């Protein structure tokens, strides 16, 4: 039987691993984005500063007049100068413009605190201004003219390229992160699956373990990891349990064997005394009661012995082509005398020619268990109705009675080993509480089911569904059951 990998544990571990990884990567990505974005804008400021140096080298201010020396410079320097003064202002200490470019004039940038601070510190001061929805980066540089007069040189550059670079970086990270998360999640799923694969093997091996079969134990891979240690520990515990179960089973077999012989002798002697006694009615009643108890004790001992054997040796079903109709009809006819002795009317509606692969002996025991219970726990002048039909490749057997019924809270326990209903325990009727447990075991061994429908005060109905195998059975099917027909 194939057992699936523990998917819940695998999914939970993969999810937690992916979430923790995602949080860490998202934090690192945010830090990287902030760092690179800052670096891009720093490069813009560096470019502005380089341009301001180039422009300032071409500038002379004398007696309030501006003179440019770019014409005397070589072509490369002149080209650099022309690019640099697209947005250009030269202001005196009061903020009056000595020279300006057309683009800067359109901006109308006021002489504010940033420019004033530049005059005082003589360090470049940067600010950002808007122009029709786009942003410009502006640098304020202090320029010293003749007679130690200070002027402010202002240059600006468009931030469009820098903004685009930052936007591309942002989108790259936003697209990359989900892909990384998905790849990591799939990788975690595979890795964790391979890591947990021994658990799948352990689960499958644990399902096959039988305390009496030393050949099935949990696998030990040989990696000497925690799973190997767990398997070794559990195998050791199973070995101790196996020894304990074997001792208990052996004890039950010996006890059953030792008790069965004296019970057989007591039963034979009691029956002989009943046959020979024909005078004292009280004496006969005592012997008759003693005989009933001896029979119950003998059947209980037989059940215990069969349980000990079935738990250790797993009896195989002997399937053969059988006519289930004949088996059901024979069971009904065989129970008519007992039903008549208890003033119970038994009837059957049996569909003919229901042929399939069944273990006739086990089906017989199942039917006798149900019929005997239906008669034993019925009301005086009650009825037992038995039917056999087929539906969708299943043989449906129903056994209904007009007894006292079973309380709803007890119906779920009725098939448990050794369980007897409260009314059965209070009655004087003998029983071991094993018959229905074995009836279910026999039905399930055939691949079928048994269900109970009961109403207190109106009776009960047991419905058995057995698959009809038309061909030979290729696999050995096992069932744990005792040779018992008493519940």
N, C-alpha and C positions, 0 to 999 in steps of 0.2 A: 504494500500500500504506500502510495507516494504522499508525503506530508509537505505542504507548502512551507516555504521559508517564513519565519516569523515577521510578516510584512509590517505589522504595527510597530514593532520595535525598530525595524529597519527604517521605516518612514520617519519615525520620531527622531531617531538619531541623525538621519540625513537632514531633516528639517532644522534641528537645533544647530548642527554643524554649519549648514548653509546660512542660517540667520546670523550666527556669531561671525562667520566669515564676511557676510554682507555688511554688517555694522563696522567691522574693522576696515574693510576695503572702502566703504563709503566715507569713513573718517579720513583715511589716507588720501582718497580722491579729492575730498574737499580741501585738505591741506595743500595737495599738489596744485589744485586749481587756483587757490588763493596765491600760492607762491608764484606760479607762472604768470597769472594775470598781473600781479604786482611787478613782475619782471618786465612784462611787455610795456607797461606804462612807464616804468623806470627807463627803458630804452628810448621811449618817446621824449622823456625829460632830458636824457643825455643828448639826443639829437638836437633838441632845442638849445641846449647849452652850447653845443658845438657851433650851431648856426649863429648864436649870439656872439661868440668869440670871433667868427669870421666877419660878421657885420661890423663889430666894434673895431676890428683892425682896418676896415675901409673908411672909418668915420673920423672926421676932424670937426671940432666945434670951436670957433674962434670969434670973439666979439659978438656972440649970439647968432652967428651964421654957421650953417651946416655945409660942410664940403665932403664930397665922396671921392675916394681915391680908387674906385673900382676900375676906372678906365686905364689906369697905369698897371693894373694887375694882369697876370696871364689869363688865358681863356678858361682854364679849369676853375680858377678861383673866381673869375667873373661869373661863370655859370652857377657856381655854388651861391654866390652873393645874390644873383637874380632870383633864385629859388627861395632864398631866406627872407627877402623883404616883401613877400606877397602880403603878409600881415605885419605891418611895421609902424611903430610910433616912437618919436623922440620928444620927451617933455622936459621942461625945466623943473626947478624945485617947487614952483607954485602950481604945476600941472598944466601950464600952457604948452601947446604943441608947437615945437619948432619945425617938425617934419612928420609926415604920415603917409601911408599908402592908402589907395582907394578902398581896399578891402577892410583895413582897420578903421578908416573913417566911418564906414557903414556900420561898424559894430558899436561905435560910441561907448567904448569902455571907459568908465569914470576913473579919475585919479583917486584911488581909494587907499585904504589902510595897507594893502599889500605893497603898492608902489612906494608909499611913504616909509614902510619898514625896510624896503630895499635900500633907500637912501641912507638910512641910519646904520644898517649892518654891512652894507656893501656886498651882501651875499645874494645870489639869485633867489628870487621868490617866484613860486609857481601858483597859478590859479586856472580855473576852468570857466569858460564863458560859452554861452549858447548863441548860435547863429541860425535862425530859421529852422529849428528843430535838430540841427547838428551841433556837435560840441567842438570847441577849439581849446587847445592847451596853450596857455600863455605864460611866458617867462618875463620877469622884470629884472633888468640888469642895471647896475649903477655904472655911469660913464663919467669920467673926470675930464673937464675941458680946461681951457686956458684960465689962468688966475684961480685955479683950484675950485672952479665951480662944478657942481654935481648935476648931472642930468640922468633921466631914466630912459633906458632903451627897452622897448617892449616888442617882443616877437611872438607870433602865434603860429601854430600848426593845426591842421585838421586831425581830429582823433578818430576819424572814420576807419582808417586801416587798423589802428590799434583795437578799436571796438570790434571790428570784424574778426581779428585774430582771437580776441577773448571769446567772442561768440562761437567761433569754430572749435575752440578748445572746450567750451562748455558743452556743446552738442556732441563732440567726440566722447567726452566722459559720460554723458547721459546715455549714449548709445552703447558704449563699451561696457558700462557697469552691468546692465541686465544680461548681456551676453556672457560676461564673466560669471555672474551669479548662476545662470542656467547651466553653464559648463561645469562649474564647481558642484552644483547640486547633482547633476548626472554622475560626475566623478565620485562624489561622496556616496551616492546610491550604489554604484558598482563596488567601490572599495568596502563599504560597510556590509554589502551583500556577501562578498567573498570572506570577510572577517566572520560574519555570523553563519556562514554555511555549515560549520561543524554543529551549530545548534540544530539545524535541520536534520542532520544525521543523528544527533542525539535524540531528537524528538521521535524520529521514525524508529530508532532502536528501542526507545523506552516503551513504545506502543506494542512491540513484539515480545517484551520481557514477560516471562512466566516464572513465578517464584520456584517452580519445580523443574524448570528447564535451564540447565547451566550453559547451554550453547548460545543463548541470546543475552548479551550484555551491552552496555554502552561502549561505543568505540573510543579507543585511545589512540590518537593519531601519532603521538611520539614527539610532539613539539615542546613538551614539558611546560606548557603555558597553563593559565588558570582553568581553561576548559578541560585540559587533560587531567588536572588535579581534581576537578569536579567529577569527571567520569570515573576516575579511580576511586574516589570516596564513595560515590553512589554504588558502584559495582561491589565494593566491600560491604556496604549496607545490605545490598541484595543478597549477597552470599550468606550473610548472617540470617536474613529472613528466610532464605531457602532452607537452611539447616533447621530453623525453627519450624517451618511448615512441614517439612518432611518428618520431623519427630512427632508433630501433632497428628499428621495423617497416619503415620505408622501406629501411633497410640490408638486412634479411632478404629483402624482395621483390627488391631489385636483385641480391643475391647468388644467390638461388634462380634468378632468370631467367638470370644469366650462367653459372651452373653447369649448368643443365638442358640447354642446347643441346649443349655438348661431351659430356655424358653420353649424350645421345640418339645422337650420332654414334658414340661408342665402342660402345654397345650394338648398333647396326645393323652396324657393321664386324665386331664379334665374332661375331654370329650368321651373318653372311655367311661368315666364315672357317671357322666350324664346319660349314656346309653344304658348303663346297668341300673341306674336309680330310677324307680318308677312309683315310689310311694310318697316320700316327704316332699311336698311342693316347696317348702322354704329351703330345703336342702338343694333342690334343683335350681331355684332362683339364685342361690348363692353361687352355685357352680356356673350357672349361665353368665352371671355378672363377672365372675372371675375369668371366664373364657374370653369375654369381650375385652377386658383389660389386658389379658395376655396377648390377644391378637393385635391390639393397638401398640403394645410395647414391642412386639415382634416386628411390626411394620415400621415403627420408629427406628429401631435398631437397623433394619434393612436400609432405611433412608440414610442414616448416618454413614453406613458403610459405603453406600453408593456415592454419597457426597465426597467422602475421602478419596474414593477411586477416581471420580470424575475431575476433581480439582488437580489431581496429579497426572492423570493419564489421558485426558481428553478423548472421549469415545467418539469414533467416527460414525457418521450416518451411513447406513447401508441402503443407498437408493437403488430401487429396481422399478421396472414398469409395473404399475399397480392401477387397479380400478378403484378410485376413491369412493365411488358410489357404493361398491360392495363393502368397503371398510365401514363407512358410516351406517349403512343398513344393518350390518352385523353388530355394531356397537349398540344400536337401538334395540335390536332383538335380544341381545344379551342382557340388557338392563331391564327388560319388561318384567321379569319375575321379581326383581328387587323393588321395582316401582310398584308392582301390585301388592307386595307385602307392606308397603308404606302408604297404601291407598292413594297412589299418584298415577294419573293417566299420562302415558307417554305416547307421542305420535311423531311421525316423521314425513317430510316432503323431500324426497331425494331425486335429484336430476340424474338420469342414467348416463352411463358411458363417459364419466369424467375420468379420463385416463391421463397418467403422467408419471413422473419419476418421484417416488416417495419412499421413505423408510416406513414400511407397514407397521413394524413393531412400535416405533415411536409415535406414529399417528394414532395407533390403537390406545396407547397410554394416555395421550392427550385427550382423546374422546372420552375414555372412561373416567378420567379426572373430572371433566366438566359435567358429565351425566350424573356421576355419583354425587357431586356437590349439589346439582340441581334437584336431585331427589331428596338428599339428606336435609337440605335447608329449605325445603318447600313447606307449604301449609297443608293441613289435612284436606284431602279431596282436591289437591292442586293439579296443575298440568305442567308437563315439560314438552316443549315443541322444538324439534330439530329439523333443520333444512340444509340442503346442499344445492347451490346454484353456481353458475360461472358468469364472469363478467370481465371483459378486456384481458383475457388470458390468465385470470385469477380464479381459483376455486374458493367460494365463499361458504363457510360453514357457520351456522348460527345455532346457539343453544340458549333457549329462553325458558324461564320458569315463572311461576306465580308466587314466589316466596316473599319473604319480608323485605327484600331489597337491601342495598348497601348505602350507608350514609355518604353524602358527597365528600366529606373530609376524609373518609377512609378509602375511597375509590382509587386514589393515587398510590396507596400503599398495598393494595390487595395482591399485587404480583411480587411483593418483596418476600425474600426467603424467610420463612418462619412466622410470617404475619398472619394473625387471625383477627377477624372483626370482633368488636366488643360483644355483639349478640352471640357469636359463635363461642366465645370464651365463657360467657355466662350459661350457655346451654350445657346439657349433659352429653351432647353428641361428641364422640371422639374425633380427633384430628390433630395433624402435626403442623399445619400451616405451610406445607411444602408443595402441595399439588399444583396450585396455580403458578407458582414460581417456575416449576418444571414445564408446565404447559406453555408458558411464554418462551422458555428456552428452546423447546422443541419447535415451536412455530418460527422463531427467529432463525434457527439452524436451517430450516427449509427456505429461508429467504422471505418469510412471511411476517405477519403481524397478528396480534390478538388485542381486541379492544373490548371495553366493558361499557355498557349502558345500563343504568340502574335507577329505579325510582323507589324510595322508601314506601313500603306498604303495597307495592304493585308488582315487584319482582325485578329480575335482572336478565340481561341478555349479553352473552359472550359471542363476539363475532371474530372468526378466524379467517384471514385471507392468505391463501397459499398460492405461489406461482405454479402454473402447470408447465413442467418441462416435458416437451414431447420427445426430445432426443436424449442420448446418454449424457450423464454428468461427468465432465472431464476432470474436475478438481475435487479433492476430498474436502467435505464440509464437516466441521466439528461442532459439537454441542455438549455442554456440561449439563448432565441430568442424572437423577437417580431413578432406579426402577421402582417408581411409586405411583399409585393411583389414588392416594388419599390426600385430602387437603385439611 
